[in-house]
Amino acid sequence: MTDFEKDVPKIVLDKALLGVIAMAFGFYLSRLLEDHRTKRSYELFVSQQTVDACRRASGLIAKHFQTLMGLYDVLDKVARARPGKIPESEAEPAYTYIREYQEMERELHALAPFLPSDIFEALGPYFDETNKLADIVNGKSNGEMPSKDDLLMALCIFNAKCSASIGVGPFAQRR
């Protein structure tokens, strides 16, 4: 038997061992890449849900704000006269506003799990200002009417937070 014939089993074993190591490394790398892709896919899905929720919440607030500005003068009259002192026909738009306000609140609560906390915090000042109007219509207030500027500022803060959240890419780190 020649030296080469003696080395053939060692060479075959060596090549087989290298093949097993390469296969194990390839499997490990494949699993690592698949896990990374799954994680990124999930983050993208969550980001899309967040963006959709922000858009929906922004749309609800914008619709509410338009209704509010259309009724602002009526609500101001209610605040100055108290609901019992003005005719029911004049107060009806204010009561319609309350019903729409409650519906908007319910829809926003349904979106709450998808909204980032900073957007939910921005809703606070908007609700604080608009709750004053609801309290006026319900007769629970001392008649303190928020100004249009206060309402607009609360809306702008909310919209700025929504825009910032939508503008954050799906893979950016949120703080």
C-alpha positions in Angstrom: 0.0 0.0 0.0 1.4 3.3 -1.0 1.4 6.4 1.1 -1.3 7.9 -1.0 -3.6 4.9 -0.4 -2.9 5.2 3.3 -3.9 8.9 3.3 -7.1 8.4 1.2 -9.3 7.6 4.3 -7.9 10.5 6.2 -8.5 12.8 3.2 -12.1 11.6 2.8 -12.7 11.9 6.5 -11.2 15.4 6.6 -13.4 16.5 3.6 -16.5 14.9 5.1 -15.8 16.7 8.4 -15.3 20.0 6.6 -18.6 19.4 4.8 -20.4 18.7 8.0 -19.0 21.9 9.6 -19.9 23.9 6.5 -23.4 22.4 6.5 -23.9 23.2 10.2 -22.6 26.7 9.7 -24.9 27.2 6.7 -27.9 25.9 8.8 -27.0 28.2 11.7 -26.6 31.2 9.3 -29.9 30.3 7.6 -31.8 30.2 10.9 -30.2 33.5 12.0 -31.2 35.2 8.8 -34.7 33.8 8.9 -35.1 35.0 12.5 -33.9 38.4 11.5 -36.3 38.5 8.6 -39.2 37.4 10.8 -38.4 40.1 13.4 -38.2 42.8 10.7 -41.4 41.6 9.1 -43.2 41.8 12.5 -41.8 45.3 13.1 -43.0 46.4 9.7 -46.4 45.0 10.4 -46.6 46.8 13.7 -45.4 50.0 12.2 -48.0 49.8 9.4 -50.7 49.2 12.0 -49.4 52.2 14.0 -49.4 54.5 10.9 -52.9 53.4 10.0 -54.1 54.0 13.5 -52.4 57.5 13.5 -54.1 58.3 10.2 -57.4 57.2 11.4 -57.1 59.1 14.7 -56.0 62.2 12.9 -59.0 61.9 10.5 -61.4 61.5 13.5 -59.9 64.5 15.2 -59.9 66.6 12.0 -63.6 65.7 11.4 -64.5 66.5 15.0 -62.6 69.8 14.8 -64.5 70.9 11.7 -67.8 70.1 13.4 -66.6 71.9 16.5 -65.6 75.1 14.6 -69.0 75.0 12.8 -70.8 74.9 16.1 -68.5 77.1 18.1 -70.8 80.1 18.0 -73.8 78.0 19.1 -71.8 76.5 21.9 -70.6 80.0 23.0 -74.2 81.1 23.1 -75.1 78.1 25.2 -72.2 78.9 27.5 -73.4 82.4 28.0 -77.1 81.6 28.3 -77.0 78.2 29.9 -79.0 75.4 28.2 -82.2 76.1 30.1 -82.4 79.7 29.0 -82.2 79.2 25.2 -84.8 77.5 23.0 -84.4 73.8 22.5 -84.2 74.3 18.7 -81.1 76.5 19.1 -79.5 74.1 21.6 -80.1 71.0 19.5 -76.8 71.4 17.5 -75.0 71.5 20.8 -76.6 68.2 21.8 -75.7 66.7 18.4 -72.1 67.8 19.0 -72.1 65.9 22.3 -73.4 62.7 20.6 -70.7 63.0 17.9 -68.1 63.7 20.5 -69.0 60.5 22.4 -68.8 58.5 19.2 -65.4 59.9 18.4 -64.2 59.1 21.9 -65.3 55.5 21.4 -63.6 55.1 18.1 -60.4 56.6 19.6 -60.5 54.2 22.5 -60.7 51.3 20.0 -57.5 52.7 18.3 -55.7 53.1 21.6 -53.7 49.8 21.5 -52.2 50.8 18.2 -51.3 54.4 19.1 -47.9 55.3 20.5 -47.9 56.8 24.0 -46.8 60.2 22.8 -49.8 60.5 20.6 -52.1 59.4 23.4 -50.5 62.1 25.6 -51.1 64.7 22.9 -54.8 63.7 22.9 -55.0 64.9 26.5 -54.8 68.6 25.9 -57.3 68.3 23.0 -59.8 66.4 25.2 -59.2 68.8 28.0 -60.3 71.7 25.8 -63.1 70.0 24.1 -64.4 68.5 27.4 -65.0 72.1 28.6 -67.4 72.5 25.7 -69.2 69.2 26.5 -69.5 70.3 30.1 -71.0 73.6 29.0 -73.7 71.8 27.0 -74.4 69.4 29.8 -74.7 72.2 32.3 -71.7 71.0 34.4 -69.5 74.0 33.8 -69.2 77.5 35.1 -69.4 78.8 31.5 -65.6 78.9 30.9 -65.4 78.7 27.1 -62.1 77.7 25.6 -60.9 80.1 22.9 -60.6 79.0 19.3 -56.8 79.5 19.6 -56.6 77.1 22.5 -58.6 74.5 20.5 -56.4 75.1 17.4 -53.2 74.8 19.5 -54.3 71.5 21.0 -55.1 70.2 17.5 -51.8 71.4 16.2 -49.9 69.6 18.9 -51.8 66.4 18.2 -51.2 66.7 14.5 -47.5 67.3 15.0 -47.2 64.2 17.2 -49.1 62.1 14.6 -46.9 63.4 11.8 -43.7 62.6 13.8 -45.0 59.1 14.5 -45.9 58.5 10.9 -42.5 60.0 9.8 -40.5 57.6 11.9 -39.5 54.7 9.7 -40.5 51.2 10.6 -37.0 50.3 11.7 -36.1 53.4 13.6 -35.7 53.2 17.3 -38.5 54.9 19.2 -37.5 56.7 22.4 
